[in-house]
Amino acid sequence: MNHENESMNQGRRDFLGAAAGVSAAAVAPGVFLHTPVANAAARTDPVTDLHRWGLLVDTSKCADGCTACVDACDSENGLNLQSKPHGQDELKWENQRAVWIRKVKLQDNLTGHVTNLPLMCQHCEHPPCVDVCPTGASFKRADGIVMVDRHTCIGCRYCMMACPYKARSFIHEQVDHKLTRAPRGKGCVESCNLCAHRLDSGDISTACAEACSAEGHQALIFGDLKDPMGPLRQALAKTPSRQIRQDLGLNTGVRYAGI
Amino acid sequence: MATIMTKGVLLALLAAVLGVGSAAYAEGVGDFVLPSSKAASLENCVEPTEYMRRNHFELIRHQRDETVYGGIRGDSHGLSGCVSCHVGYDDTGAPIEIDAEGQFCRSCHAYASVEMNCFDCHATVPRGEAWNHEVAAAHAHLTGSAPIGPTAAER
């Protein structure tokens, strides 16, 4: 629309301008309906399927021992505000506390090659968690983000069982401290939502990708899977990548290179 | 001319009397807006006060679904808006939890004897509100974050 490619043929643009003439003025207001939210204002119209958000993880750049993405996610989404219930076993707490990104280390026993990767909700096109949810709380937003409507979640945890990526967490206890952008309550399931609050406020980034870039690793690239000129699709076009458990045919929004 | 002015003055007086009358009435049914909150300095809420008293939950519930499913965070009828405007502050300037004893939400819900469970999950003080304009601008240059552009479908 009014954000044409740089490569857009200027001659054609001139021609269109001349041909459209007066009618262009009448069309312009409609054009602005689709103007991208570049001024970082919170959105007032519903999300659409014109975008599908996703991530590319380049495991060759993911550093051993680095937890920048996990830490950034924790503070962005208030996960660091969880506290161990009094008297609970330390190991049990480590297993039970909510995490949205898990840092996974793979070792090929034959060659000894070690691969590090962050594993979070893969934002499937056909999410098993949505299939099994008895109340419809687990859902996929129009822009491809898979999330939980915790107002209707009854905490049955079917979705946690169904997820092949172990991406979801259950909140076992009342949480004392919450962030406005990240509500959290006892008895509900939650997982990565690709920092939906940022996207909805016009900031096209996620805390994890940003932290990874700030560390200088650039192992995480966030972007729009439906924008062929965007950074994500450009990176995907250059690098061979795959989905984890591609055999399940879920068409994940998070892709991995180097595995 | 003089008569018109007199009429004007009379109307203004009448309006003032009515205004005072309605304020007194509001106190009668319990005006729980805290003097230290931002709401105290405003004429009325996002909708007229009487409407808000009866229907605020309808608005919040509607906005809740708009936000969860549609990602709409730019409207003024959400719970985070209620909290940021109605939260009271103590002498040190720190916000007091809005569901605490004597605070805005709690005191009216106690008066009406209606259970309120928003704050089992939602923040009771404005803290870590959704990404705002300033922070977004500061992060716009970082790689890994891309400026939002039209997709092939939109071009």
Interface residues (C-beta under 8 A of the other chain):
Chain A: M1 H3 E4 N5 H34 P36 V37 A38 N39 A40 A41 A42 R43 T44 D45 P46 V47 L50 H51 G78 F139 R141 A142 D143 M147 D149 R150 H151 Q174 V175 K178 L179 T180 R181 A182 P183 R184 G185 K186 C188 C195 A196 H197 R198 L199 D200 S201 G202 D203 I204 S205 T206 A209 E210 C212 S213 A214 Q218 L220 I221 F222 G223 D224 K226 D227 P228 M229 G230 P231 L232
Chain B: R64 E66 T67 V68 Y69 G70 G71 I72 R73 G74 D75 S80 V83 S84 D120 C121 H122 A123 T124 P126 R127 G128 E129 A130 W131 N132 H133 V135 A136 A137 H139 A140 L142 T143 G144 S145 A146 P147 I148 G149 P150 T151 A152 A153 E154 R155
